[in-house]
Amino acid sequence: MPKITRPLRSVLYIPGSKPRALDKARTLACDAIIFDLEDAVTPEEKVSARETLAAALAEGGYGARYKVIRINGLDTEWGADDARAAAKMDADAILLPKVGSPADLDALAALVGDTPLWAMMETPMAMLNAGAIGAHPQLEAMVMGTNDLNKDLQTRTRADRLPLMTGLGLCVLAAKAHQIAIIDGVYNAFKDDDGLKVESDQGRDMGFDGKTLIHPAQLAVANAAFSPSEEEADLARRQIAAFEETEASGQGVAVVDGRIVENLHVATARETLAKLEAIQALQQE
C-alpha cells in the first residue's frame, strides 16, 4: 500500500448527515476531511446520512482535500452497511473506530476490498497492539481518539496530557516504524486558540503529522503549528548549502550557527523543504 506523502496538518470532522456542513467544507482551508457517520450522527439519522454523504461526494467540489469516511463500528447494526456504502463513494480512505487489533482491519478489508484504511486509536487495547495494527498492509494512517482513551483510562484531564503520553508515544512509534501517517486527537475547547496552540505544538514536537479538529475556527492554528516556520525553512536551506559546499571542497566539516551539520541533519532539512513545497502546492490547487 503506497503511503501518504501529502500534508495532513488539519483534519476536520464534518457530520455526514448535515448538507450545509458538507457544502461549507468545500471552502475550508483544511488538508483533509473526515466525513463522520459515527459520533456526529444520531441513531435516527444513521441510514439517511449514508445517502446524504454519497450525494455530496458525488457532487464533488472538495478539491485537493483528502477525503476520509468514518463509519460506525462493525459491531453495531450500521457498521457493515456503512462500510459497503463507503467503498462505493468518492473518498480516499475509510476510517474504522475503536480498532483493537489487526483482525478488526481484516474484517473491514473483507467488506471494502483494497480501499485504503485508517484506524481510530482510542482504547487501551489499541495502545498495546499499536505495532501490529500499524503493520496492516492496507493501513494508511492512525487517528488518535483521545477523548475515548481518557474515558477508558479513567484519567483526569490535564493541559500537558501527561496521563496519555504512554499511549500517544506508542502510536507515534508504531506509525513511524511502518511509515504511515499519525494524526493527533481533538482539542475540545474550540474557542481557546491559546490552548489549541499549546497542544498542537506539543503534538508536532512529538512527531504527529497533524491534528483532528472539531470546528473550522481551529484550522488556522493547526495549519500553522504543523507547517515548517520561516525560521525552520531558513535553517534548512543554510544547512544544505553549508554541507554541499563543504562536501564539494573536501575539507573540514559543515557548521551552521555553531553546530555541526551531518548527513542526518541534511536529510531532515530536505524533508522540511519538501513539506513546505507540498503545502504551497496544496494551497494553489
Backbone as JSON, one array per atom type, in Angstrom:
{
  "sequence": "MPKITRPLRSVLYIPGSKPRALDKARTLACDAIIFDLEDAVTPEEKVSARETLAAALAEGGYGARYKVIRINGLDTEWGADDARAAAKMDADAILLPKVGSPADLDALAALVGDTPLWAMMETPMAMLNAGAIGAHPQLEAMVMGTNDLNKDLQTRTRADRLPLMTGLGLCVLAAKAHQIAIIDGVYNAFKDDDGLKVESDQGRDMGFDGKTLIHPAQLAVANAAFSPSEEEADLARRQIAAFEETEASGQGVAVVDGRIVENLHVATARETLAKLEAIQALQQE",
  "N": [[0.85, -1.2, 0.0], [0.75, 2.1, -1.02], [2.17, 4.83, 0.8], [0.94, 7.79, 2.46], [2.02, 10.88, 1.3], [1.38, 13.49, 1.22], [0.48, 16.72, 2.71], [-1.08, 16.65, 5.94], [-2.0, 18.43, 7.87], [-4.24, 19.62, 9.07], [-7.14, 18.07, 9.98], [-10.35, 17.82, 9.55], [-13.35, 17.09, 11.23], [-16.5, 16.43, 9.83], [-20.01, 16.35, 10.01], [-21.71, 13.68, 8.48], [-24.37, 13.83, 7.96], [-25.34, 16.36, 7.59], [-26.26, 18.58, 5.28], [-25.63, 21.36, 4.9], [-23.25, 21.68, 6.34], [-21.63, 19.9, 4.94], [-21.53, 21.18, 2.51], [-20.28, 23.63, 3.16], [-17.77, 22.71, 3.84], [-16.41, 22.51, 1.49], [-15.15, 24.87, 1.07], [-13.29, 25.34, 3.02], [-10.1, 25.75, 4.66], [-8.74, 23.23, 5.08], [-6.58, 20.37, 5.24], [-7.49, 17.8, 5.08], [-10.59, 15.96, 5.27], [-12.68, 14.37, 7.55], [-15.43, 12.69, 6.98], [-18.08, 12.14, 8.9], [-19.88, 9.38, 9.95], [-20.37, 8.3, 12.34], [-20.0, 9.24, 15.5], [-20.99, 11.86, 15.17], [-23.52, 11.64, 14.18], [-26.91, 11.04, 14.79], [-28.68, 8.12, 16.04], [-31.14, 7.9, 14.7], [-30.65, 9.08, 12.29], [-28.73, 7.61, 11.02], [-28.96, 5.83, 8.77], [-30.03, 7.45, 6.68], [-28.0, 9.3, 6.56], [-25.95, 8.12, 5.11], [-26.88, 8.26, 2.47], [-27.08, 11.01, 2.16], [-24.4, 11.81, 2.43], [-23.19, 10.36, 0.33], [-24.35, 11.61, -1.87], [-23.29, 14.21, -1.64], [-20.54, 13.76, -1.96], [-20.55, 12.7, -4.51], [-21.3, 14.92, -5.93], [-19.03, 16.44, -5.67], [-16.35, 18.9, -5.64], [-14.57, 19.23, -3.57], [-11.96, 19.64, -4.01], [-8.43, 19.45, -3.53], [-8.5, 18.36, -1.05], [-8.04, 15.72, 1.24], [-10.14, 12.96, 1.42], [-11.93, 11.27, 3.8], [-13.92, 8.7, 5.14], [-15.56, 8.15, 8.11], [-16.87, 5.34, 9.43], [-19.49, 3.61, 11.26], [-18.8, 1.37, 14.01], [-18.0, -2.07, 13.29], [-19.27, -3.76, 14.97], [-21.72, -2.74, 15.42], [-25.16, -2.16, 14.44], [-25.1, -0.71, 12.13], [-22.59, -0.7, 11.0], [-21.47, -2.6, 9.02], [-23.07, -2.12, 6.73], [-22.52, 0.59, 6.41], [-19.81, 0.38, 5.71], [-19.86, -1.02, 3.25], [-21.3, 0.81, 1.72], [-19.65, 3.09, 1.87], [-17.39, 2.24, 0.49], [-18.15, 2.5, -2.11], [-18.33, 5.17, -2.52], [-17.02, 8.42, -3.49], [-14.31, 8.69, -2.15], [-11.15, 8.85, -0.36], [-10.25, 7.14, 1.63], [-11.25, 4.85, 4.27], [-12.27, 5.14, 7.59], [-12.02, 3.35, 10.52], [-13.62, 3.04, 13.62], [-12.46, 2.55, 17.04], [-10.43, 0.52, 16.74], [-8.92, -2.46, 17.71], [-7.18, -4.49, 17.17], [-5.23, -6.05, 14.51], [-7.04, -7.78, 13.33], [-9.5, -6.5, 13.31], [-9.2, -4.64, 11.27], [-8.81, -6.42, 9.19], [-11.38, -7.5, 9.02], [-12.82, -5.29, 8.13], [-11.53, -4.84, 5.68], [-12.37, -7.08, 4.31], [-14.88, -6.34, 3.61], [-14.63, -4.04, 2.07], [-12.77, -4.37, 0.08], [-9.81, -3.4, -1.61], [-9.68, -0.8, -0.68], [-8.06, 1.98, 0.8], [-7.29, 2.1, 4.31], [-7.97, 3.73, 7.45], [-7.26, 3.98, 10.95], [-8.92, 4.39, 14.01], [-7.4, 5.09, 16.99], [-8.07, 4.47, 20.08], [-8.48, 3.06, 22.42], [-7.36, 1.21, 25.34], [-6.51, -1.37, 24.52], [-5.87, -0.93, 21.85], [-3.63, 0.69, 22.16], [-1.8, -1.13, 23.26], [-1.55, -2.88, 21.15], [-0.51, -1.4, 19.1], [1.77, -1.55, 17.39], [1.33, -3.9, 15.87], [-1.08, -3.26, 14.65], [-0.31, -1.04, 13.14], [1.21, -2.29, 11.21], [-0.51, -3.35, 9.37], [-1.29, -4.15, 6.02], [-3.06, -2.56, 4.51], [-3.33, -0.22, 5.84], [-3.22, 3.27, 6.06], [-3.11, 5.39, 7.85], [-3.11, 6.4, 11.3], [-5.41, 7.58, 13.71], [-5.68, 9.46, 16.56], [-7.9, 8.88, 19.19], [-8.48, 10.67, 21.57], [-10.37, 11.49, 23.48], [-12.0, 9.23, 24.01], [-9.99, 7.53, 24.86], [-9.1, 8.82, 27.19], [-11.42, 8.43, 28.71], [-11.55, 5.6, 28.97], [-9.17, 5.1, 30.3], [-9.63, 6.33, 32.64], [-8.65, 8.81, 33.44], [-7.6, 12.03, 34.74], [-8.27, 15.12, 33.18], [-5.67, 16.95, 31.8], [-3.7, 19.8, 30.99], [-1.16, 19.28, 30.02], [-1.35, 16.73, 29.11], [-0.26, 14.51, 30.32], [-1.22, 11.96, 31.41], [-1.82, 10.61, 29.06], [0.47, 10.21, 27.65], [1.96, 7.81, 27.39], [0.34, 6.17, 25.72], [0.03, 7.87, 23.46], [2.69, 8.09, 22.68], [3.34, 5.4, 22.05], [1.76, 4.98, 19.8], [2.76, 6.89, 18.01], [5.36, 5.85, 17.68], [4.72, 3.37, 16.48], [3.51, 4.23, 14.09], [5.62, 5.63, 12.84], [7.46, 3.58, 12.58], [6.27, 1.98, 10.68], [5.88, 3.7, 8.64], [3.52, 5.2, 8.2], [0.86, 7.64, 8.27], [0.19, 9.75, 11.13], [-2.19, 11.09, 13.18], [-3.02, 13.56, 15.5], [-5.21, 13.77, 18.43], [-8.42, 15.42, 19.08], [-8.96, 18.85, 20.18], [-10.97, 19.96, 22.6], [-11.97, 22.46, 23.48], [-13.04, 24.64, 21.51], [-12.96, 27.38, 21.19], [-10.73, 28.27, 22.38], [-7.96, 29.39, 21.44], [-5.32, 29.71, 22.34], [-4.87, 27.52, 24.04], [-5.24, 25.47, 22.19], [-3.09, 25.95, 20.49], [-0.9, 25.37, 22.18], [-1.33, 22.6, 22.6], [-1.24, 21.68, 19.98], [1.37, 22.38, 19.21], [2.74, 20.73, 20.98], [1.97, 18.21, 19.97], [3.13, 18.35, 17.41], [5.84, 18.5, 18.15], [6.12, 15.95, 19.17], [5.99, 14.39, 16.93], [3.69, 13.98, 15.45], [1.73, 14.18, 12.45], [-0.33, 15.91, 11.99], [-3.44, 17.4, 13.17], [-6.6, 16.37, 14.4], [-9.68, 18.08, 14.11], [-12.5, 19.85, 15.47], [-13.92, 22.04, 14.74], [-14.23, 24.68, 12.33], [-12.99, 27.04, 13.15], [-10.63, 26.3, 14.3], [-8.77, 25.78, 12.37], [-6.72, 27.53, 11.35], [-4.82, 27.71, 13.43], [-3.93, 25.04, 13.7], [-2.94, 24.51, 11.12], [-0.79, 26.3, 11.03], [0.81, 25.36, 13.15], [1.66, 22.84, 12.29], [3.08, 23.33, 10.04], [6.24, 23.98, 8.46], [8.13, 26.55, 9.95], [9.16, 29.93, 9.04], [11.68, 30.34, 10.09], [12.58, 27.71, 10.46], [12.62, 26.82, 7.8], [14.53, 28.55, 6.72], [16.82, 27.82, 8.2], [17.06, 25.17, 7.3], [17.69, 25.53, 4.58], [20.18, 26.83, 4.79], [21.66, 24.87, 6.12], [21.77, 22.82, 4.2], [23.12, 24.13, 2.12], [25.6, 24.72, 3.36], [26.57, 22.17, 3.93], [26.76, 21.02, 1.38], [28.63, 22.71, 0.23], [30.9, 22.25, 1.82], [31.27, 19.55, 1.31], [31.84, 19.6, -1.4], [34.28, 20.9, -1.42], [35.82, 19.18, -0.02], [37.0, 19.46, 2.42], [37.24, 19.72, 5.96], [34.41, 20.09, 8.24], [30.91, 20.74, 7.95], [29.43, 23.61, 9.4], [26.83, 25.28, 11.01], [25.46, 28.03, 12.54], [27.05, 27.55, 14.75], [26.84, 24.83, 15.13], [27.54, 21.47, 14.28], [26.87, 20.1, 11.08], [25.55, 17.21, 9.88], [25.01, 14.23, 7.82], [22.44, 13.3, 8.6], [21.2, 15.59, 9.51], [21.0, 17.05, 7.18], [19.29, 15.42, 5.72], [16.94, 15.71, 7.22], [16.57, 18.44, 6.84], [16.06, 18.56, 4.1], [13.67, 17.16, 4.01], [12.07, 18.94, 5.43], [11.96, 21.16, 3.65], [10.77, 19.93, 1.48], [8.27, 19.33, 2.54], [7.31, 21.91, 2.93], [7.14, 22.78, 0.28], [5.17, 21.02, -0.63], [2.98, 21.86, 0.86], [2.64, 24.44, -0.13], [2.01, 23.84, -2.77], [-0.42, 22.54, -2.38], [-2.0, 24.62, -1.46], [-2.31, 26.07, -3.74], [-3.97, 24.64, -5.32]],
  "CA": [[0.0, 0.0, 0.0], [1.52, 3.36, -1.01], [1.95, 5.65, 1.99], [0.56, 9.17, 2.2], [3.14, 11.82, 1.34], [0.83, 14.83, 1.16], [0.24, 17.3, 4.04], [-2.3, 16.32, 6.7], [-1.86, 19.27, 9.06], [-5.56, 19.88, 9.66], [-8.07, 17.02, 9.57], [-11.58, 18.34, 10.14], [-14.55, 16.24, 11.26], [-17.73, 17.02, 9.3], [-21.11, 15.38, 10.1], [-22.16, 13.2, 7.18], [-25.82, 13.98, 7.87], [-25.67, 17.78, 7.54], [-25.94, 19.12, 3.95], [-24.99, 22.68, 4.97], [-21.86, 21.48, 6.76], [-20.94, 19.24, 3.83], [-21.3, 22.2, 1.48], [-19.3, 24.6, 3.66], [-16.45, 22.08, 3.88], [-15.76, 22.7, 0.19], [-14.47, 26.17, 1.06], [-12.46, 25.48, 4.21], [-8.66, 25.56, 4.45], [-8.26, 22.02, 5.77], [-5.87, 19.45, 4.36], [-8.28, 16.57, 4.96], [-11.9, 15.96, 5.91], [-13.27, 13.1, 7.97], [-16.88, 12.73, 6.89], [-18.39, 11.28, 10.03], [-21.15, 8.67, 10.05], [-20.42, 7.69, 13.67], [-20.37, 10.04, 16.67], [-21.68, 13.1, 14.84], [-24.82, 11.33, 13.58], [-27.82, 10.39, 15.72], [-29.16, 6.81, 15.56], [-32.27, 8.06, 13.78], [-30.16, 9.59, 11.0], [-27.62, 6.8, 10.53], [-29.19, 5.28, 7.43], [-30.17, 8.54, 5.72], [-26.72, 10.0, 6.43], [-25.19, 7.49, 4.03], [-27.35, 8.8, 1.2], [-26.7, 12.43, 2.13], [-22.96, 11.9, 2.19], [-22.91, 9.86, -1.02], [-24.75, 12.65, -2.83], [-22.34, 15.32, -1.54], [-19.27, 13.34, -2.55], [-20.76, 12.55, -5.95], [-21.32, 16.28, -6.47], [-17.64, 16.87, -5.72], [-16.05, 20.26, -5.22], [-13.71, 19.25, -2.39], [-10.61, 19.98, -4.43], [-7.32, 18.58, -3.17], [-8.65, 17.87, 0.32], [-8.09, 14.26, 1.35], [-11.5, 12.64, 1.86], [-11.98, 10.04, 4.59], [-15.24, 8.44, 5.71], [-15.57, 7.35, 9.34], [-18.07, 4.53, 9.54], [-19.76, 3.07, 12.58], [-18.09, 0.13, 14.28], [-18.57, -3.27, 12.69], [-20.06, -4.45, 15.99], [-23.01, -2.06, 15.52], [-26.1, -2.56, 13.39], [-24.9, 0.1, 10.93], [-21.21, -0.72, 10.53], [-21.22, -3.33, 7.78], [-23.71, -1.4, 5.62], [-21.7, 1.79, 6.22], [-18.57, 0.02, 5.02], [-20.17, -1.33, 1.84], [-21.69, 2.06, 1.05], [-18.48, 3.97, 1.78], [-16.48, 1.73, -0.53], [-18.66, 2.93, -3.42], [-18.34, 6.63, -2.58], [-15.81, 9.07, -3.99], [-13.48, 9.04, -0.99], [-9.79, 8.33, -0.45], [-9.99, 6.11, 2.65], [-12.31, 4.58, 5.23], [-11.76, 5.16, 8.96], [-12.73, 2.44, 11.41], [-13.47, 3.41, 15.03], [-12.13, 1.58, 18.08], [-9.62, -0.61, 16.3], [-8.21, -3.05, 18.83], [-6.19, -5.43, 16.68], [-5.26, -6.14, 13.05], [-8.22, -8.54, 12.89], [-10.58, -5.54, 13.06], [-8.95, -4.11, 9.94], [-9.07, -7.53, 8.26], [-12.83, -7.61, 8.86], [-13.23, -4.18, 7.29], [-11.0, -5.07, 4.34], [-13.2, -8.09, 3.67], [-16.1, -5.68, 3.13], [-14.37, -2.89, 1.19], [-11.75, -4.66, -0.9], [-8.48, -2.81, -1.42], [-9.78, 0.6, -0.28], [-7.15, 2.33, 1.9], [-7.93, 2.15, 5.63], [-7.44, 4.49, 8.58], [-7.66, 3.35, 12.21], [-9.06, 5.17, 15.23], [-6.65, 4.5, 18.1], [-8.78, 5.14, 21.17], [-8.71, 2.15, 23.53], [-6.13, 0.63, 25.88], [-6.07, -2.49, 23.7], [-5.23, -0.38, 20.67], [-2.29, 1.14, 22.53], [-0.96, -2.31, 23.45], [-1.39, -3.55, 19.86], [-0.24, -0.37, 18.09], [2.74, -2.01, 16.41], [0.7, -4.87, 14.97], [-2.07, -2.53, 13.85], [0.43, -0.22, 12.18], [1.8, -3.14, 10.17], [-1.52, -3.86, 8.45], [-0.9, -3.72, 4.67], [-3.96, -1.56, 3.91], [-3.45, 0.94, 6.71], [-2.53, 4.48, 5.66], [-2.99, 6.39, 8.91], [-3.72, 6.23, 12.61], [-6.02, 8.8, 14.24], [-5.84, 9.32, 17.99], [-9.19, 9.21, 19.79], [-8.05, 10.96, 22.94], [-11.5, 11.57, 24.41], [-12.34, 7.87, 24.42], [-8.87, 6.98, 25.61], [-9.22, 9.4, 28.53], [-12.52, 7.77, 29.42], [-11.2, 4.22, 29.32], [-8.07, 5.09, 31.27], [-10.14, 6.97, 33.86], [-7.68, 9.83, 33.8], [-8.01, 13.42, 34.86], [-7.84, 15.93, 32.03], [-4.58, 17.87, 32.12], [-3.23, 20.56, 29.84], [0.06, 18.68, 29.49], [-1.74, 15.4, 28.63], [0.66, 13.53, 30.89], [-1.77, 10.61, 31.51], [-1.95, 10.0, 27.74], [1.75, 10.19, 26.97], [2.37, 6.45, 27.01], [-0.43, 5.77, 24.55], [0.39, 8.71, 22.32], [4.03, 7.72, 22.26], [3.32, 4.08, 21.42], [1.17, 5.1, 18.47], [3.74, 7.59, 17.17], [6.41, 4.89, 17.36], [4.18, 2.39, 15.53], [3.31, 4.89, 12.8], [6.91, 5.92, 12.23], [8.1, 2.31, 12.23], [5.63, 1.43, 9.49], [5.83, 4.78, 7.65], [2.16, 5.64, 7.93], [0.56, 8.94, 8.88], [-0.32, 9.71, 12.51], [-2.92, 12.35, 13.41], [-3.3, 13.77, 16.91], [-6.61, 13.86, 18.81], [-9.08, 16.73, 19.03], [-8.93, 19.75, 21.32], [-12.41, 20.16, 22.76], [-12.34, 23.87, 23.71], [-12.78, 25.15, 20.16], [-12.78, 28.83, 21.21], [-9.49, 28.53, 23.12], [-6.85, 29.3, 20.49], [-4.05, 29.56, 23.04], [-4.76, 26.13, 24.46], [-5.07, 24.65, 20.98], [-1.72, 26.11, 20.01], [-0.02, 24.61, 23.06], [-1.47, 21.17, 22.35], [-0.77, 21.41, 18.61], [2.84, 22.42, 19.24], [3.17, 19.51, 21.65], [1.82, 17.12, 19.02], [4.16, 18.48, 16.37], [7.12, 18.13, 18.75], [6.14, 14.5, 19.36], [6.11, 13.72, 15.64], [2.42, 13.85, 14.74], [1.68, 14.85, 11.14], [-1.38, 16.91, 12.01], [-4.37, 17.31, 14.28], [-8.01, 16.33, 14.1], [-10.32, 19.31, 14.58], [-13.96, 19.74, 15.56], [-14.56, 23.3, 14.34], [-13.4, 25.42, 11.37], [-12.23, 28.09, 13.82], [-9.35, 25.75, 14.74], [-7.94, 25.45, 11.22], [-5.52, 28.37, 11.19], [-3.83, 27.35, 14.45], [-3.36, 23.73, 13.38], [-2.13, 24.63, 9.9], [0.47, 26.97, 11.37], [1.62, 24.52, 14.04], [2.22, 21.68, 11.6], [3.83, 23.8, 8.87], [7.57, 24.5, 8.79], [8.17, 28.0, 10.12], [10.17, 30.61, 8.21], [12.99, 30.1, 10.7], [12.96, 26.32, 10.16], [12.94, 26.73, 6.39], [15.8, 29.25, 6.51], [17.88, 26.97, 8.73], [17.2, 24.02, 6.41], [18.43, 25.95, 3.37], [21.56, 27.12, 5.14], [22.33, 23.6, 6.42], [22.03, 22.13, 2.94], [24.15, 24.87, 1.4], [26.87, 24.57, 4.05], [27.0, 20.79, 3.79], [27.16, 20.79, -0.01], [29.88, 23.47, -0.01], [32.0, 21.52, 2.48], [31.45, 18.28, 0.61], [32.48, 19.89, -2.69], [35.68, 21.29, -1.19], [36.52, 18.03, 0.54], [37.75, 19.86, 3.6], [36.57, 20.06, 7.2], [33.02, 19.7, 8.45], [29.98, 21.86, 7.82], [28.97, 24.18, 10.66], [25.82, 26.34, 10.88], [25.07, 28.57, 13.85], [27.87, 26.94, 15.78], [26.53, 23.41, 15.29], [27.97, 20.62, 13.18], [25.82, 19.61, 10.2], [25.88, 15.9, 9.36], [24.07, 13.7, 6.83], [21.09, 13.17, 9.13], [20.63, 16.93, 9.57], [20.67, 17.42, 5.81], [18.1, 14.66, 5.35], [15.82, 16.38, 7.87], [16.41, 19.74, 6.18], [15.41, 18.34, 2.8], [12.29, 16.81, 4.3], [11.39, 20.19, 5.81], [11.7, 21.95, 2.45], [9.8, 19.19, 0.66], [6.95, 19.53, 3.15], [6.9, 23.28, 2.64], [6.73, 22.82, -1.13], [3.9, 20.3, -0.76], [1.94, 22.74, 1.43], [2.43, 25.54, -1.08], [1.3, 23.27, -3.93], [-1.78, 22.26, -1.95], [-2.7, 25.9, -1.36], [-2.56, 26.59, -5.07], [-4.95, 23.79, -6.01]],
  "C": [[0.88, 1.25, 0.0], [1.17, 4.21, 0.21], [1.63, 7.09, 1.58], [1.78, 10.07, 2.31], [2.65, 13.27, 1.36], [0.61, 15.4, 2.57], [-1.09, 16.86, 4.64], [-2.29, 17.13, 7.99], [-3.18, 19.43, 9.8], [-6.56, 18.88, 9.09], [-9.39, 17.29, 10.29], [-12.72, 17.33, 10.07], [-15.75, 17.03, 10.74], [-18.85, 15.98, 9.42], [-21.6, 14.97, 8.7], [-23.64, 13.4, 6.94], [-26.27, 15.42, 7.63], [-25.29, 18.4, 6.18], [-25.24, 20.47, 4.0], [-23.52, 22.56, 5.37], [-21.04, 20.85, 5.64], [-20.63, 20.23, 2.72], [-20.22, 23.18, 1.92], [-17.89, 24.02, 3.63], [-15.69, 22.26, 2.57], [-14.92, 23.98, 0.15], [-13.44, 26.33, 2.18], [-11.01, 25.1, 3.94], [-8.12, 24.39, 5.26], [-7.56, 21.12, 4.76], [-6.67, 18.18, 4.11], [-9.6, 16.74, 5.7], [-12.24, 14.54, 6.3], [-14.78, 13.29, 7.96], [-17.43, 11.68, 7.86], [-19.8, 10.69, 9.94], [-21.35, 8.1, 11.45], [-20.9, 8.68, 14.72], [-21.21, 11.27, 16.35], [-23.09, 12.89, 14.28], [-25.68, 10.58, 14.59], [-28.28, 9.04, 15.17], [-30.27, 6.92, 14.53], [-31.83, 8.47, 12.38], [-29.1, 8.7, 10.37], [-27.8, 6.34, 9.09], [-29.26, 6.4, 6.4], [-28.86, 9.29, 5.52], [-25.86, 9.41, 5.32], [-25.57, 8.1, 2.68], [-26.96, 10.27, 1.06], [-25.23, 12.6, 1.79], [-22.61, 11.44, 0.78], [-23.24, 10.91, -2.07], [-23.75, 13.8, -2.83], [-21.01, 14.95, -2.2], [-19.39, 13.16, -4.05], [-20.78, 13.92, -6.63], [-19.91, 16.86, -6.57], [-17.43, 18.28, -5.19], [-15.13, 20.36, -4.02], [-12.23, 19.45, -2.75], [-9.57, 18.95, -4.02], [-7.43, 18.02, -1.76], [-8.77, 16.35, 0.33], [-9.41, 13.89, 2.01], [-11.53, 11.27, 2.53], [-13.38, 9.9, 5.18], [-15.08, 7.61, 6.98], [-16.92, 6.64, 9.45], [-18.34, 4.19, 11.01], [-19.02, 1.76, 12.76], [-18.78, -1.08, 13.68], [-19.36, -4.09, 13.69], [-21.4, -3.76, 16.22], [-23.91, -2.51, 14.37], [-25.88, -1.81, 12.09], [-23.54, -0.13, 10.27], [-20.99, -1.39, 9.19], [-21.84, -2.62, 6.58], [-22.99, -0.09, 5.35], [-20.49, 1.47, 5.37], [-18.83, -0.25, 3.54], [-20.53, -0.06, 1.07], [-20.49, 2.96, 0.85], [-17.52, 3.54, 0.68], [-16.89, 2.15, -1.93], [-18.63, 4.45, -3.59], [-17.0, 7.17, -3.07], [-14.99, 9.59, -2.82], [-12.13, 8.35, -1.13], [-9.5, 7.19, 0.52], [-11.22, 5.96, 3.54], [-11.69, 4.44, 6.61], [-12.63, 4.3, 9.85], [-12.53, 2.85, 12.86], [-13.06, 2.22, 15.89], [-11.46, 0.31, 17.56], [-8.84, -1.15, 17.48], [-7.1, -4.0, 18.42], [-6.22, -5.44, 15.16], [-6.48, -6.89, 12.53], [-9.4, -7.61, 12.6], [-10.43, -4.94, 11.66], [-9.15, -5.18, 8.87], [-10.57, -7.64, 7.97], [-13.36, -6.49, 7.96], [-12.77, -4.39, 5.85], [-11.83, -6.11, 3.59], [-14.47, -7.49, 3.08], [-15.83, -4.63, 2.05], [-13.27, -3.15, 0.17], [-10.43, -3.98, -0.59], [-8.53, -1.32, -1.11], [-8.81, 0.89, 0.86], [-7.92, 2.5, 3.21], [-7.2, 3.1, 6.56], [-7.99, 3.84, 9.85], [-7.77, 4.38, 13.32], [-8.36, 4.43, 16.36], [-7.16, 5.16, 19.38], [-9.1, 4.23, 22.35], [-7.38, 1.65, 24.09], [-5.61, -0.54, 25.05], [-5.37, -2.01, 22.43], [-3.81, 0.08, 20.98], [-1.33, -0.05, 22.64], [-0.66, -3.01, 22.12], [-0.98, -2.58, 18.74], [0.73, -0.85, 17.01], [2.14, -2.96, 15.4], [-0.34, -4.19, 14.09], [-1.38, -1.72, 12.77], [1.0, -1.01, 11.02], [0.78, -3.63, 9.15], [-1.27, -3.31, 7.04], [-1.81, -2.68, 4.04], [-4.04, -0.27, 4.71], [-2.59, 2.1, 6.21], [-2.25, 5.42, 6.82], [-3.64, 5.91, 10.2], [-4.26, 7.59, 13.06], [-6.25, 8.6, 15.73], [-7.26, 9.74, 18.42], [-8.98, 9.49, 21.27], [-9.2, 11.08, 23.93], [-11.89, 10.19, 24.92], [-11.23, 7.24, 25.24], [-8.85, 7.53, 27.04], [-10.28, 8.69, 29.35], [-12.14, 6.37, 29.87], [-10.08, 4.14, 30.35], [-8.46, 5.7, 32.61], [-9.15, 8.02, 34.38], [-8.37, 11.14, 34.15], [-7.49, 14.17, 33.65], [-6.81, 16.95, 32.47], [-4.11, 18.55, 30.85], [-2.0, 19.93, 29.21], [-0.15, 17.26, 28.95], [-0.83, 14.28, 29.16], [0.05, 12.12, 30.99], [-1.86, 9.87, 30.17], [-0.62, 9.76, 27.05], [2.2, 8.8, 26.55], [1.66, 6.0, 25.75], [-0.08, 6.57, 23.31], [1.75, 8.3, 21.77], [4.09, 6.38, 21.55], [2.78, 4.17, 20.0], [2.09, 5.85, 17.52], [4.85, 6.63, 16.75], [5.94, 3.88, 16.31], [4.03, 3.01, 14.14], [4.64, 5.14, 12.09], [7.61, 4.63, 11.79], [7.55, 1.75, 10.93], [5.37, 2.49, 8.41], [4.41, 5.11, 7.21], [1.93, 6.96, 8.63], [-0.01, 8.74, 10.29], [-0.88, 11.08, 12.83], [-3.31, 12.43, 14.88], [-4.8, 13.93, 17.16], [-7.13, 15.29, 18.81], [-8.8, 17.52, 20.31], [-10.34, 20.28, 21.48], [-12.83, 21.62, 22.9], [-12.08, 24.66, 22.43], [-12.65, 26.67, 20.1], [-11.47, 29.24, 21.9], [-8.3, 28.35, 22.2], [-5.51, 29.08, 21.18], [-3.84, 28.12, 23.49], [-4.56, 25.2, 23.29], [-3.65, 24.76, 20.46], [-0.73, 25.32, 20.86], [-0.09, 23.12, 22.75], [-1.0, 20.81, 20.95], [0.75, 21.42, 18.54], [3.4, 21.16, 19.92], [3.09, 18.32, 20.69], [2.87, 17.16, 17.92], [5.52, 18.07, 16.92], [7.25, 16.62, 18.92], [6.29, 13.74, 18.05], [4.81, 13.48, 14.91], [2.46, 14.66, 13.45], [0.64, 15.96, 11.1], [-2.32, 16.66, 13.16], [-5.79, 17.21, 13.76], [-8.69, 17.51, 14.79], [-11.84, 19.14, 14.55], [-14.67, 20.99, 15.09], [-13.64, 24.04, 13.36], [-12.56, 26.52, 12.01], [-10.84, 27.62, 14.26], [-8.35, 25.56, 13.6], [-6.64, 26.23, 11.17], [-4.43, 27.99, 12.18], [-3.15, 26.03, 14.1], [-2.48, 23.81, 12.14], [-0.78, 25.28, 10.18], [1.38, 26.07, 12.18], [2.32, 23.39, 13.3], [2.87, 22.04, 10.26], [5.24, 24.2, 9.31], [7.52, 26.02, 8.91], [9.2, 28.61, 9.18], [11.57, 30.37, 8.75], [13.48, 28.68, 10.39], [13.37, 26.17, 8.7], [14.29, 27.4, 6.09], [16.97, 28.41, 7.01], [18.12, 25.78, 7.81], [18.0, 24.39, 5.17], [19.89, 26.2, 3.67], [22.34, 25.84, 5.48], [22.69, 22.86, 5.14], [23.17, 22.81, 2.18], [25.53, 24.67, 2.03], [27.43, 23.16, 3.86], [27.5, 20.54, 2.37], [28.46, 21.52, -0.34], [31.07, 22.74, 0.6], [32.3, 20.22, 1.75], [32.18, 18.5, -0.71], [33.96, 20.23, -2.51], [36.51, 20.15, -0.63], [37.3, 18.34, 1.79], [36.82, 20.16, 4.78], [35.16, 19.51, 7.31], [32.15, 20.94, 8.35], [29.51, 22.31, 9.2], [27.98, 25.31, 10.35], [25.38, 26.76, 12.27], [25.79, 27.87, 14.99], [27.62, 25.46, 16.01], [26.97, 22.64, 14.05], [26.76, 20.11, 12.4], [26.28, 18.29, 9.58], [24.81, 15.44, 8.37], [22.63, 13.69, 7.34], [20.41, 14.54, 9.22], [20.21, 17.4, 8.17], [19.42, 16.68, 5.34], [16.85, 15.29, 5.95], [15.53, 17.72, 7.2], [15.69, 19.58, 4.85], [13.95, 17.93, 2.99], [11.47, 18.04, 4.67], [11.02, 21.01, 4.58], [10.71, 21.26, 1.53], [8.39, 19.35, 1.21], [6.43, 20.93, 2.86], [6.43, 23.42, 1.2], [5.39, 22.13, -1.34], [2.74, 21.13, -0.23], [1.62, 23.86, 0.45], [1.69, 25.05, -2.32], [-0.16, 23.01, -3.6], [-2.6, 23.53, -1.9], [-3.04, 26.49, -2.72], [-3.62, 25.82, -5.82], [-6.38, 24.22, -5.68]]
}
